[in-house]
Amino acid sequence: MSSAARGSNAWMRAGLILLLAAGLGLGCDALRDDRVFFRRAAPAVRPVAPAPGP
Amino acid sequence: MTTRSEFVVRVLLGVLLLWAGGAKLAEPKLFFFTLLEYRLPLPDGALRFVAVTLPWLELLCGAFLVTDTWAGSVRALTAGLCAVFIVATAQAWLRGLEISCGCFGALESGEWGTPAVALARAVLLGAAAVWLLARLGRKKSSA
């Protein structure tokens, strides 16, 4: 194998490790209750009508 | 330096990365709050992405270092990872931020977590990673 092909293989493997880390990280975060990246939207607060005046 | 010393440095670095990654993975929210304390000029979404993916990257690099899998790629990635740690801890130290580095999750406390100590540790680990990478290059060129 030429040194150029070996070099491109090394970059591909490094990219694969980065992709794997991103996939595992995002996947596990999506499955957790206390999510960090896929945080749940804040619960909607129903507007309260002003109390009728006297 | 002998092959035995390379083995010892590689396994030590790998085990440290496994420890750091595992500790962060146990409490991702705590790691995210620690990242916020670094006051890095990054958007919230990017910091959240780093908080969930960095522990896995450390775990993968640690496991691959220990087993000596994809040696060139993993050693280069580890050196890059250490360079990021050096930049992050150096800016915290230079700005005088009084924070706990968060390198080993909640397991780290007191003096061991200060930015100055974390910077020294990151420089040491970075030097080890670069040395391992250089050893591999020398081995390949002599083969």
N, CA and C atoms of all chains as a GROMACS GRO file, in nm:
protein
  591
    1MET      N    1   0.085  -0.120   0.000
    1MET     CA    2   0.000   0.000   0.000
    1MET      C    3   0.089   0.125   0.000
    2SER      N    4   0.055   0.225  -0.084
    2SER     CA    5   0.137   0.346  -0.089
    2SER      C    6   0.117   0.428   0.037
    3SER      N    7   0.213   0.519   0.063
    3SER     CA    8   0.203   0.598   0.186
    3SER      C    9   0.084   0.694   0.179
    4ALA      N   10   0.049   0.739   0.055
    4ALA     CA   11  -0.067   0.829   0.041
    4ALA      C   12  -0.196   0.756   0.077
    5ALA      N   13  -0.208   0.631   0.030
    5ALA     CA   14  -0.328   0.552   0.061
    5ALA      C   15  -0.335   0.521   0.210
    6ARG      N   16  -0.217   0.495   0.271
    6ARG     CA   17  -0.214   0.467   0.415
    6ARG      C   18  -0.256   0.590   0.494
    7GLY      N   19  -0.211   0.707   0.446
    7GLY     CA   20  -0.246   0.833   0.513
    7GLY      C   21  -0.394   0.861   0.504
    8SER      N   22  -0.454   0.836   0.386
    8SER     CA   23  -0.598   0.863   0.372
    8SER      C   24  -0.678   0.765   0.456
    9ASN      N   25  -0.630   0.641   0.470
    9ASN     CA   26  -0.696   0.544   0.558
    9ASN      C   27  -0.695   0.592   0.702
   10ALA      N   28  -0.582   0.648   0.746
   10ALA     CA   29  -0.571   0.696   0.883
   10ALA      C   30  -0.670   0.810   0.908
   11TRP      N   31  -0.686   0.900   0.811
   11TRP     CA   32  -0.781   1.010   0.827
   11TRP      C   33  -0.924   0.958   0.831
   12MET      N   34  -0.951   0.856   0.745
   12MET     CA   35  -1.085   0.796   0.743
   12MET      C   36  -1.118   0.732   0.876
   13ARG      N   37  -1.019   0.664   0.934
   13ARG     CA   38  -1.042   0.600   1.065
   13ARG      C   39  -1.064   0.703   1.174
   14ALA      N   40  -0.987   0.813   1.168
   14ALA     CA   41  -1.006   0.919   1.267
   14ALA      C   42  -1.146   0.979   1.254
   15GLY      N   43  -1.189   1.000   1.130
   15GLY     CA   44  -1.324   1.052   1.107
   15GLY      C   45  -1.430   0.956   1.157
   16LEU      N   46  -1.405   0.828   1.137
   16LEU     CA   47  -1.500   0.724   1.182
   16LEU      C   48  -1.513   0.726   1.335
   17ILE      N   49  -1.400   0.742   1.404
   17ILE     CA   50  -1.403   0.747   1.551
   17ILE      C   51  -1.482   0.870   1.597
   18LEU      N   52  -1.460   0.984   1.530
   18LEU     CA   53  -1.533   1.106   1.566
   18LEU      C   54  -1.684   1.088   1.543
   19LEU      N   55  -1.718   1.027   1.429
   19LEU     CA   56  -1.860   1.003   1.398
   19LEU      C   57  -1.922   0.908   1.500
   20LEU      N   58  -1.846   0.805   1.536
   20LEU     CA   59  -1.894   0.706   1.634
   20LEU      C   60  -1.919   0.774   1.769
   21ALA      N   61  -1.825   0.860   1.810
   21ALA     CA   62  -1.840   0.932   1.938
   21ALA      C   63  -1.963   1.022   1.934
   22ALA      N   64  -1.982   1.091   1.821
   22ALA     CA   65  -2.098   1.181   1.808
   22ALA      C   66  -2.227   1.099   1.810
   23GLY      N   67  -2.229   0.988   1.739
   23GLY     CA   68  -2.348   0.903   1.734
   23GLY      C   69  -2.384   0.847   1.870
   24LEU      N   70  -2.284   0.793   1.940
   24LEU     CA   71  -2.307   0.735   2.072
   24LEU      C   72  -2.352   0.842   2.171
   25GLY      N   73  -2.286   0.959   2.163
   25GLY     CA   74  -2.319   1.067   2.256
   25GLY      C   75  -2.461   1.116   2.236
   26LEU      N   76  -2.497   1.144   2.112
   26LEU     CA   77  -2.632   1.195   2.084
   26LEU      C   78  -2.737   1.087   2.109
   27GLY      N   79  -2.705   0.962   2.071
   27GLY     CA   80  -2.799   0.853   2.092
   27GLY      C   81  -2.828   0.830   2.239
   28CYS      N   82  -2.723   0.826   2.320
   28CYS     CA   83  -2.742   0.803   2.464
   28CYS      C   84  -2.814   0.922   2.529
   29ASP      N   85  -2.783   1.043   2.480
   29ASP     CA   86  -2.848   1.161   2.538
   29ASP      C   87  -2.999   1.158   2.511
   30ALA      N   88  -3.034   1.111   2.391
   30ALA     CA   89  -3.177   1.105   2.355
   30ALA      C   90  -3.252   1.006   2.443
   31LEU      N   91  -3.182   0.905   2.494
   31LEU     CA   92  -3.247   0.801   2.575
   31LEU      C   93  -3.252   0.836   2.724
   32ARG      N   94  -3.177   0.939   2.764
   32ARG     CA   95  -3.170   0.973   2.907
   32ARG      C   96  -3.289   1.057   2.951
   33ASP      N   97  -3.318   1.052   3.080
   33ASP     CA   98  -3.425   1.137   3.133
   33ASP      C   99  -3.377   1.281   3.144
   34ASP      N  100  -3.252   1.298   3.195
   34ASP     CA  101  -3.199   1.434   3.210
   34ASP      C  102  -3.113   1.468   3.088
   35ARG      N  103  -3.181   1.497   2.978
   35ARG     CA  104  -3.111   1.523   2.852
   35ARG      C  105  -3.034   1.654   2.859
   36VAL      N  106  -2.920   1.656   2.790
   36VAL     CA  107  -2.838   1.777   2.784
   36VAL      C  108  -2.851   1.842   2.647
   37PHE      N  109  -2.835   1.762   2.541
   37PHE     CA  110  -2.843   1.817   2.405
   37PHE      C  111  -2.989   1.825   2.359
   38PHE      N  112  -3.061   1.714   2.370
   38PHE     CA  113  -3.202   1.711   2.329
   38PHE      C  114  -3.289   1.748   2.449
   39ARG      N  115  -3.265   1.864   2.505
   39ARG     CA  116  -3.340   1.900   2.625
   39ARG      C  117  -3.487   1.921   2.589
   40ARG      N  118  -3.570   1.883   2.683
   40ARG     CA  119  -3.714   1.896   2.660
   40ARG      C  120  -3.752   2.044   2.667
   41ALA      N  121  -3.854   2.077   2.586
   41ALA     CA  122  -3.904   2.215   2.588
   41ALA      C  123  -3.970   2.241   2.723
   42ALA      N  124  -3.960   2.365   2.768
   42ALA     CA  125  -4.021   2.401   2.897
   42ALA      C  126  -4.172   2.381   2.886
   43PRO      N  127  -4.234   2.330   2.993
   43PRO     CA  128  -4.379   2.307   2.985
   43PRO      C  129  -4.455   2.437   2.959
   44ALA      N  130  -4.552   2.425   2.871
   44ALA     CA  131  -4.630   2.544   2.836
   44ALA      C  132  -4.713   2.590   2.956
   45VAL      N  133  -4.714   2.717   2.979
   45VAL     CA  134  -4.791   2.772   3.092
   45VAL      C  135  -4.919   2.833   3.036
   46ARG      N  136  -5.029   2.780   3.084
   46ARG     CA  137  -5.157   2.832   3.035
   46ARG      C  138  -5.179   2.973   3.090
   47PRO      N  139  -5.212   3.068   3.002
   47PRO     CA  140  -5.234   3.204   3.055
   47PRO      C  141  -5.354   3.207   3.148
   48VAL      N  142  -5.334   3.278   3.256
   48VAL     CA  143  -5.442   3.285   3.356
   48VAL      C  144  -5.521   3.413   3.331
   49ALA      N  145  -5.649   3.396   3.320
   49ALA     CA  146  -5.735   3.514   3.295
   49ALA      C  147  -5.739   3.602   3.420
   50PRO      N  148  -5.734   3.732   3.400
   50PRO     CA  149  -5.737   3.820   3.518
   50PRO      C  150  -5.868   3.803   3.596
   51ALA      N  151  -5.855   3.815   3.724
   51ALA     CA  152  -5.974   3.798   3.808
   51ALA      C  153  -6.074   3.910   3.778
   52PRO      N  154  -6.202   3.875   3.774
   52PRO     CA  155  -6.302   3.981   3.744
   52PRO      C  156  -6.300   4.089   3.852
   53GLY      N  157  -6.307   4.208   3.807
   53GLY     CA  158  -6.302   4.321   3.901
   53GLY      C  159  -6.430   4.336   3.978
   54PRO      N  160  -6.433   4.421   4.077
   54PRO     CA  161  -6.553   4.439   4.160
   54PRO      C  162  -6.661   4.515   4.083
   55MET      N  163   1.448   0.504   2.418
   55MET     CA  164   1.334   0.448   2.491
   55MET      C  165   1.293   0.315   2.429
   56THR      N  166   1.256   0.223   2.511
   56THR     CA  167   1.226   0.088   2.463
   56THR      C  168   1.079   0.073   2.428
   57THR      N  169   1.048  -0.041   2.369
   57THR     CA  170   0.909  -0.072   2.337
   57THR      C  171   0.828  -0.087   2.465
   58ARG      N  172   0.896  -0.134   2.573
   58ARG     CA  173   0.825  -0.152   2.699
   58ARG      C  174   0.778  -0.017   2.754
   59SER      N  175   0.863   0.084   2.744
   59SER     CA  176   0.821   0.216   2.794
   59SER      C  177   0.707   0.272   2.709
   60GLU      N  178   0.709   0.242   2.579
   60GLU     CA  179   0.599   0.285   2.492
   60GLU      C  180   0.469   0.218   2.536
   61PHE      N  181   0.478   0.089   2.568
   61PHE     CA  182   0.361   0.014   2.615
   61PHE      C  183   0.305   0.076   2.742
   62VAL      N  184   0.395   0.107   2.836
   62VAL     CA  185   0.351   0.162   2.966
   62VAL      C  186   0.283   0.299   2.945
   63VAL      N  187   0.346   0.385   2.865
   63VAL     CA  188   0.288   0.518   2.841
   63VAL      C  189   0.153   0.506   2.770
   64ARG      N  190   0.146   0.418   2.671
   64ARG     CA  191   0.021   0.399   2.594
   64ARG      C  192  -0.092   0.350   2.683
   65VAL      N  193  -0.064   0.250   2.766
   65VAL     CA  194  -0.169   0.194   2.852
   65VAL      C  195  -0.208   0.295   2.961
   66LEU      N  196  -0.110   0.365   3.020
   66LEU     CA  197  -0.141   0.466   3.122
   66LEU      C  198  -0.230   0.575   3.065
   67LEU      N  199  -0.193   0.625   2.947
   67LEU     CA  200  -0.272   0.731   2.882
   67LEU      C  201  -0.412   0.680   2.850
   68GLY      N  202  -0.420   0.556   2.803
   68GLY     CA  203  -0.549   0.496   2.771
   68GLY      C  204  -0.638   0.482   2.893
   69VAL      N  205  -0.580   0.434   3.002
   69VAL     CA  206  -0.658   0.414   3.125
   69VAL      C  207  -0.706   0.549   3.181
   70LEU      N  208  -0.620   0.651   3.174
   70LEU     CA  209  -0.659   0.784   3.220
   70LEU      C  210  -0.776   0.838   3.139
   71LEU      N  211  -0.770   0.818   3.006
   71LEU     CA  212  -0.879   0.864   2.919
   71LEU      C  213  -1.008   0.787   2.949
   72LEU      N  214  -0.994   0.656   2.974
   72LEU     CA  215  -1.113   0.576   3.008
   72LEU      C  216  -1.175   0.626   3.138
   73TRP      N  217  -1.090   0.655   3.235
   73TRP     CA  218  -1.136   0.705   3.366
   73TRP      C  219  -1.208   0.841   3.347
   74ALA      N  220  -1.142   0.932   3.274
   74ALA     CA  221  -1.199   1.066   3.254
   74ALA      C  222  -1.331   1.057   3.177
   75GLY      N  223  -1.335   0.976   3.073
   75GLY     CA  224  -1.456   0.964   2.993
   75GLY      C  225  -1.570   0.903   3.073
   76GLY      N  226  -1.539   0.798   3.149
   76GLY     CA  227  -1.642   0.731   3.230
   76GLY      C  228  -1.699   0.823   3.336
   77ALA      N  229  -1.611   0.901   3.400
   77ALA     CA  230  -1.656   0.991   3.506
   77ALA      C  231  -1.749   1.100   3.448
   78LYS      N  232  -1.714   1.150   3.329
   78LYS     CA  233  -1.798   1.254   3.267
   78LYS      C  234  -1.930   1.196   3.219
   79LEU      N  235  -1.922   1.074   3.167
   79LEU     CA  236  -2.041   1.009   3.113
   79LEU      C  237  -2.144   0.980   3.222
   80ALA      N  238  -2.095   0.959   3.345
   80ALA     CA  239  -2.185   0.929   3.456
   80ALA      C  240  -2.272   1.050   3.490
   81GLU      N  241  -2.217   1.171   3.470
   81GLU     CA  242  -2.294   1.292   3.502
   81GLU      C  243  -2.279   1.397   3.393
   82PRO      N  244  -2.347   1.378   3.281
   82PRO     CA  245  -2.329   1.471   3.167
   82PRO      C  246  -2.376   1.614   3.198
   83LYS      N  247  -2.479   1.624   3.283
   83LYS     CA  248  -2.531   1.757   3.316
   83LYS      C  249  -2.427   1.836   3.396
   84LEU      N  250  -2.364   1.767   3.491
   84LEU     CA  251  -2.259   1.830   3.572
   84LEU      C  252  -2.144   1.875   3.481
   85PHE      N  253  -2.108   1.791   3.383
   85PHE     CA  254  -2.001   1.827   3.290
   85PHE      C  255  -2.041   1.948   3.206
   86PHE      N  256  -2.168   1.955   3.166
   86PHE     CA  257  -2.214   2.070   3.088
   86PHE      C  258  -2.204   2.199   3.170
   87PHE      N  259  -2.244   2.192   3.298
   87PHE     CA  260  -2.235   2.311   3.384
   87PHE      C  261  -2.089   2.350   3.406
   88THR      N  262  -2.000   2.251   3.414
   88THR     CA  263  -1.857   2.280   3.427
   88THR      C  264  -1.806   2.351   3.302
   89LEU      N  265  -1.852   2.304   3.184
   89LEU     CA  266  -1.811   2.367   3.058
   89LEU      C  267  -1.855   2.514   3.053
   90LEU      N  268  -1.975   2.540   3.107
   90LEU     CA  269  -2.026   2.678   3.108
   90LEU      C  270  -1.934   2.769   3.189
   91GLU      N  271  -1.876   2.712   3.298
   91GLU     CA  272  -1.789   2.793   3.385
   91GLU      C  273  -1.659   2.835   3.316
   92TYR      N  274  -1.622   2.763   3.211
   92TYR     CA  275  -1.500   2.799   3.137
   92TYR      C  276  -1.518   2.930   3.058
   93ARG      N  277  -1.644   2.971   3.040
   93ARG     CA  278  -1.679   3.094   2.967
   93ARG      C  279  -1.613   3.098   2.829
   94LEU      N  280  -1.625   2.987   2.757
   94LEU     CA  281  -1.569   2.980   2.622
   94LEU      C  282  -1.661   3.054   2.525
   95PRO      N  283  -1.602   3.119   2.423
   95PRO     CA  284  -1.687   3.193   2.327
   95PRO      C  285  -1.756   3.099   2.228
   96LEU      N  286  -1.839   3.010   2.280
   96LEU     CA  287  -1.910   2.913   2.196
   96LEU      C  288  -2.060   2.921   2.227
   97PRO      N  289  -2.145   2.898   2.125
   97PRO     CA  290  -2.289   2.901   2.152
   97PRO      C  291  -2.332   2.785   2.242
   98ASP      N  292  -2.447   2.803   2.306
   98ASP     CA  293  -2.500   2.704   2.400
   98ASP      C  294  -2.512   2.566   2.337
   99GLY      N  295  -2.560   2.562   2.212
   99GLY     CA  296  -2.580   2.433   2.144
   99GLY      C  297  -2.448   2.359   2.124
  100ALA      N  298  -2.343   2.434   2.090
  100ALA     CA  299  -2.212   2.372   2.068
  100ALA      C  300  -2.158   2.314   2.199
  101LEU      N  301  -2.177   2.386   2.308
  101LEU     CA  302  -2.130   2.336   2.439
  101LEU      C  303  -2.207   2.211   2.480
  102ARG      N  304  -2.337   2.210   2.452
  102ARG     CA  305  -2.418   2.091   2.483
  102ARG      C  306  -2.372   1.972   2.401
  103PHE      N  307  -2.339   1.999   2.272
  103PHE     CA  308  -2.290   1.892   2.184
  103PHE      C  309  -2.158   1.836   2.238
  104VAL      N  310  -2.068   1.927   2.280
  104VAL     CA  311  -1.939   1.885   2.336
  104VAL      C  312  -1.962   1.804   2.464
  105ALA      N  313  -2.057   1.849   2.547
  105ALA     CA  314  -2.083   1.781   2.675
  105ALA      C  315  -2.128   1.637   2.656
  106VAL      N  316  -2.202   1.608   2.548
  106VAL     CA  317  -2.250   1.470   2.530
  106VAL      C  318  -2.155   1.385   2.446
  107THR      N  319  -2.073   1.447   2.360
  107THR     CA  320  -1.987   1.365   2.273
  107THR      C  321  -1.844   1.348   2.324
  108LEU      N  322  -1.792   1.448   2.395
  108LEU     CA  323  -1.652   1.441   2.442
  108LEU      C  324  -1.624   1.318   2.531
  109PRO      N  325  -1.715   1.285   2.627
  109PRO     CA  326  -1.689   1.166   2.709
  109PRO      C  327  -1.675   1.039   2.623
  110TRP      N  328  -1.757   1.025   2.520
  110TRP     CA  329  -1.750   0.906   2.434
  110TRP      C  330  -1.620   0.906   2.354
  111LEU      N  331  -1.578   1.026   2.309
  111LEU     CA  332  -1.452   1.035   2.234
  111LEU      C  333  -1.335   0.992   2.322
  112GLU      N  334  -1.339   1.036   2.449
  112GLU     CA  335  -1.234   0.996   2.544
  112GLU      C  336  -1.237   0.845   2.567
  113LEU      N  337  -1.357   0.790   2.584
  113LEU     CA  338  -1.370   0.645   2.606
  113LEU      C  339  -1.317   0.566   2.486
  114LEU      N  340  -1.355   0.609   2.364
  114LEU     CA  341  -1.311   0.538   2.244
  114LEU      C  342  -1.159   0.547   2.229
  115CYS      N  343  -1.105   0.670   2.246
  115CYS     CA  344  -0.959   0.688   2.234
  115CYS      C  345  -0.888   0.604   2.340
  116GLY      N  346  -0.941   0.603   2.462
  116GLY     CA  347  -0.880   0.526   2.571
  116GLY      C  348  -0.880   0.377   2.540
  117ALA      N  349  -0.995   0.326   2.496
  117ALA     CA  350  -1.006   0.182   2.466
  117ALA      C  351  -0.915   0.144   2.349
  118PHE      N  352  -0.912   0.228   2.247
  118PHE     CA  353  -0.828   0.198   2.129
  118PHE      C  354  -0.679   0.211   2.161
  119LEU      N  355  -0.646   0.302   2.254
  119LEU     CA  356  -0.505   0.316   2.294
  119LEU      C  357  -0.460   0.191   2.370
  120VAL      N  358  -0.544   0.147   2.463
  120VAL     CA  359  -0.508   0.031   2.545
  120VAL      C  360  -0.492  -0.093   2.456
  121THR      N  361  -0.583  -0.109   2.360
  121THR     CA  362  -0.577  -0.229   2.274
  121THR      C  363  -0.486  -0.206   2.152
  122ASP      N  364  -0.432  -0.087   2.136
  122ASP     CA  365  -0.344  -0.050   2.024
  122ASP      C  366  -0.413  -0.074   1.889
  123THR      N  367  -0.541  -0.036   1.882
  123THR     CA  368  -0.618  -0.049   1.758
  123THR      C  369  -0.608   0.083   1.680
  124TRP      N  370  -0.594   0.076   1.548
  124TRP     CA  371  -0.585   0.194   1.461
  124TRP      C  372  -0.487   0.296   1.521
  125ALA      N  373  -0.367   0.249   1.549
  125ALA     CA  374  -0.270   0.324   1.627
  125ALA      C  375  -0.249   0.469   1.579
  126GLY      N  376  -0.223   0.487   1.449
  126GLY     CA  377  -0.193   0.621   1.399
  126GLY      C  378  -0.307   0.718   1.420
  127SER      N  379  -0.428   0.675   1.382
  127SER     CA  380  -0.546   0.762   1.392
  127SER      C  381  -0.575   0.797   1.538
  128VAL      N  382  -0.568   0.696   1.626
  128VAL     CA  383  -0.604   0.718   1.766
  128VAL      C  384  -0.501   0.805   1.836
  129ARG      N  385  -0.373   0.784   1.805
  129ARG     CA  386  -0.270   0.866   1.869
  129ARG      C  387  -0.281   1.012   1.823
  130ALA      N  388  -0.313   1.032   1.694
  130ALA     CA  389  -0.331   1.169   1.644
  130ALA      C  390  -0.452   1.235   1.708
  131LEU      N  391  -0.562   1.158   1.719
  131LEU     CA  392  -0.683   1.212   1.782
  131LEU      C  393  -0.657   1.246   1.928
  132THR      N  394  -0.583   1.160   1.998
  132THR     CA  395  -0.553   1.185   2.140
  132THR      C  396  -0.468   1.311   2.155
  133ALA      N  397  -0.371   1.328   2.065
  133ALA     CA  398  -0.287   1.449   2.070
  133ALA      C  399  -0.374   1.573   2.047
  134GLY      N  400  -0.468   1.563   1.952
  134GLY     CA  401  -0.560   1.675   1.925
  134GLY      C  402  -0.648   1.705   2.045
  135LEU      N  403  -0.697   1.598   2.108
  135LEU     CA  404  -0.783   1.611   2.226
  135LEU      C  405  -0.706   1.684   2.338
  136CYS      N  406  -0.580   1.644   2.357
  136CYS     CA  407  -0.498   1.708   2.461
  136CYS      C  408  -0.472   1.855   2.426
  137ALA      N  409  -0.456   1.886   2.296
  137ALA     CA  410  -0.435   2.025   2.256
  137ALA      C  411  -0.558   2.110   2.291
  138VAL      N  412  -0.676   2.052   2.272
  138VAL     CA  413  -0.801   2.124   2.308
  138VAL      C  414  -0.805   2.146   2.460
  139PHE      N  415  -0.767   2.043   2.538
  139PHE     CA  416  -0.766   2.056   2.685
  139PHE      C  417  -0.668   2.165   2.727
  140ILE      N  418  -0.552   2.169   2.659
  140ILE     CA  419  -0.450   2.269   2.695
  140ILE      C  420  -0.504   2.410   2.670
  141VAL      N  421  -0.566   2.431   2.554
  141VAL     CA  422  -0.620   2.564   2.521
  141VAL      C  423  -0.729   2.604   2.622
  142ALA      N  424  -0.820   2.511   2.651
  142ALA     CA  425  -0.932   2.542   2.741
  142ALA      C  426  -0.883   2.574   2.882
  143THR      N  427  -0.791   2.492   2.934
  143THR     CA  428  -0.745   2.514   3.072
  143THR      C  429  -0.652   2.636   3.079
  144ALA      N  430  -0.573   2.659   2.970
  144ALA     CA  431  -0.481   2.774   2.971
  144ALA      C  432  -0.558   2.905   2.973
  145GLN      N  433  -0.667   2.913   2.894
  145GLN     CA  434  -0.744   3.038   2.894
  145GLN      C  435  -0.813   3.060   3.030
  146ALA      N  436  -0.856   2.950   3.093
  146ALA     CA  437  -0.919   2.963   3.226
  146ALA      C  438  -0.817   3.010   3.328
  147TRP      N  439  -0.697   2.957   3.319
  147TRP     CA  440  -0.590   2.994   3.414
  147TRP      C  441  -0.547   3.139   3.392
  148LEU      N  442  -0.529   3.178   3.264
  148LEU     CA  443  -0.485   3.315   3.234
  148LEU      C  444  -0.590   3.419   3.274
  149ARG      N  445  -0.717   3.380   3.265
  149ARG     CA  446  -0.823   3.474   3.302
  149ARG      C  447  -0.852   3.471   3.452
  150GLY      N  448  -0.782   3.383   3.523
  150GLY     CA  449  -0.798   3.376   3.669
  150GLY      C  450  -0.931   3.320   3.714
  151LEU      N  451  -0.992   3.234   3.630
  151LEU     CA  452  -1.121   3.176   3.667
  151LEU      C  453  -1.100   3.075   3.780
  152GLU      N  454  -1.181   3.088   3.884
  152GLU     CA  455  -1.170   2.993   3.997
  152GLU      C  456  -1.272   2.883   3.977
  153ILE      N  457  -1.232   2.783   3.898
  153ILE     CA  458  -1.325   2.675   3.866
  153ILE      C  459  -1.259   2.540   3.892
  154SER      N  460  -1.345   2.437   3.895
  154SER     CA  461  -1.293   2.301   3.902
  154SER      C  462  -1.291   2.252   3.757
  155CYS      N  463  -1.180   2.194   3.715
  155CYS     CA  464  -1.162   2.167   3.571
  155CYS      C  465  -1.264   2.069   3.515
  156GLY      N  466  -1.314   1.977   3.595
  156GLY     CA  467  -1.415   1.882   3.546
  156GLY      C  468  -1.357   1.769   3.465
  157CYS      N  469  -1.224   1.755   3.467
  157CYS     CA  470  -1.159   1.651   3.385
  157CYS      C  471  -1.202   1.511   3.426
  158PHE      N  472  -1.219   1.490   3.556
  158PHE     CA  473  -1.254   1.356   3.603
  158PHE      C  474  -1.390   1.357   3.674
  159GLY      N  475  -1.479   1.442   3.626
  159GLY     CA  476  -1.614   1.449   3.679
  159GLY      C  477  -1.616   1.490   3.825
  160ALA      N  478  -1.709   1.428   3.900
  160ALA     CA  479  -1.725   1.462   4.041
  160ALA      C  480  -1.615   1.400   4.126
  161LEU      N  481  -1.533   1.312   4.066
  161LEU     CA  482  -1.429   1.242   4.143
  161LEU      C  483  -1.316   1.337   4.181
  162GLU      N  484  -1.311   1.452   4.111
  162GLU     CA  485  -1.199   1.544   4.132
  162GLU      C  486  -1.243   1.659   4.222
  163SER      N  487  -1.159   1.691   4.318
  163SER     CA  488  -1.194   1.804   4.405
  163SER      C  489  -1.067   1.867   4.459
  164GLY      N  490  -1.084   1.985   4.516
  164GLY     CA  491  -0.971   2.053   4.580
  164GLY      C  492  -0.866   2.100   4.481
  165GLU      N  493  -0.740   2.094   4.525
  165GLU     CA  494  -0.627   2.145   4.446
  165GLU      C  495  -0.613   2.077   4.310
  166TRP      N  496  -0.650   1.950   4.304
  166TRP     CA  497  -0.632   1.873   4.179
  166TRP      C  498  -0.718   1.924   4.066
  167GLY      N  499  -0.823   2.000   4.100
  167GLY     CA  500  -0.914   2.046   3.995
  167GLY      C  501  -0.888   2.188   3.949
  168THR      N  502  -0.791   2.259   4.010
  168THR     CA  503  -0.769   2.398   3.972
  168THR      C  504  -0.714   2.406   3.829
  169PRO      N  505  -0.743   2.518   3.757
  169PRO     CA  506  -0.696   2.529   3.618
  169PRO      C  507  -0.545   2.513   3.602
  170ALA      N  508  -0.465   2.562   3.699
  170ALA     CA  509  -0.319   2.552   3.687
  170ALA      C  510  -0.274   2.406   3.688
  171VAL      N  511  -0.330   2.327   3.781
  171VAL     CA  512  -0.294   2.185   3.790
  171VAL      C  513  -0.347   2.111   3.666
  172ALA      N  514  -0.469   2.146   3.625
  172ALA     CA  515  -0.528   2.081   3.507
  172ALA      C  516  -0.446   2.112   3.382
  173LEU      N  517  -0.394   2.236   3.374
  173LEU     CA  518  -0.311   2.274   3.258
  173LEU      C  519  -0.181   2.192   3.257
  174ALA      N  520  -0.118   2.182   3.373
  174ALA     CA  521   0.007   2.104   3.383
  174ALA      C  522  -0.018   1.959   3.343
  175ARG      N  523  -0.131   1.904   3.388
  175ARG     CA  524  -0.166   1.766   3.356
  175ARG      C  525  -0.193   1.749   3.206
  176ALA      N  526  -0.264   1.847   3.148
  176ALA     CA  527  -0.296   1.840   3.004
  176ALA      C  528  -0.169   1.848   2.920
  177VAL      N  529  -0.073   1.932   2.963
  177VAL     CA  530   0.055   1.945   2.891
  177VAL      C  531   0.131   1.812   2.897
  178LEU      N  532   0.129   1.750   3.015
  178LEU     CA  533   0.198   1.622   3.034
  178LEU      C  534   0.136   1.513   2.945
  179LEU      N  535   0.002   1.507   2.947
  179LEU     CA  536  -0.068   1.407   2.865
  179LEU      C  537  -0.046   1.433   2.717
  180GLY      N  538  -0.048   1.563   2.679
  180GLY     CA  539  -0.026   1.600   2.539
  180GLY      C  540   0.114   1.560   2.493
  181ALA      N  541   0.212   1.581   2.580
  181ALA     CA  542   0.350   1.542   2.546
  181ALA      C  543   0.360   1.391   2.527
  182ALA      N  544   0.290   1.317   2.613
  182ALA     CA  545   0.291   1.170   2.602
  182ALA      C  546   0.226   1.127   2.470
  183ALA      N  547   0.114   1.192   2.433
  183ALA     CA  548   0.044   1.156   2.308
  183ALA      C  549   0.130   1.188   2.186
  184VAL      N  550   0.197   1.304   2.188
  184VAL     CA  551   0.284   1.342   2.075
  184VAL      C  552   0.403   1.247   2.066
  185TRP      N  553   0.456   1.208   2.182
  185TRP     CA  554   0.569   1.114   2.184
  185TRP      C  555   0.528   0.979   2.125
  186LEU      N  556   0.407   0.932   2.162
  186LEU     CA  557   0.357   0.805   2.107
  186LEU      C  558   0.341   0.814   1.956
  187LEU      N  559   0.291   0.930   1.909
  187LEU     CA  560   0.270   0.951   1.765
  187LEU      C  561   0.405   0.952   1.692
  188ALA      N  562   0.503   1.019   1.753
  188ALA     CA  563   0.636   1.026   1.692
  188ALA      C  564   0.701   0.888   1.687
  189ARG      N  565   0.680   0.809   1.792
  189ARG     CA  566   0.736   0.673   1.797
  189ARG      C  567   0.679   0.589   1.683
  190LEU      N  568   0.550   0.605   1.658
  190LEU     CA  569   0.484   0.529   1.552
  190LEU      C  570   0.541   0.569   1.415
  191GLY      N  571   0.558   0.700   1.394
  191GLY     CA  572   0.613   0.750   1.268
  191GLY      C  573   0.752   0.697   1.244
  192ARG      N  574   0.834   0.692   1.352
  192ARG     CA  575   0.971   0.644   1.340
  192ARG      C  576   0.972   0.495   1.305
  193LYS      N  577   0.877   0.422   1.369
  193LYS     CA  578   0.868   0.277   1.346
  193LYS      C  579   0.834   0.249   1.199
  194LYS      N  580   0.737   0.330   1.146
  194LYS     CA  581   0.691   0.311   1.008
  194LYS      C  582   0.801   0.344   0.909
  195SER      N  583   0.876   0.451   0.936
  195SER     CA  584   0.979   0.493   0.841
  195SER      C  585   1.098   0.397   0.841
  196SER      N  586   1.120   0.329   0.957
  196SER     CA  587   1.231   0.234   0.962
  196SER      C  588   1.191   0.098   0.907
  197ALA      N  589   1.057   0.073   0.895
  197ALA     CA  590   1.009  -0.058   0.846
  197ALA      C  591   1.024  -0.069   0.694
   0.00000   0.00000   0.00000
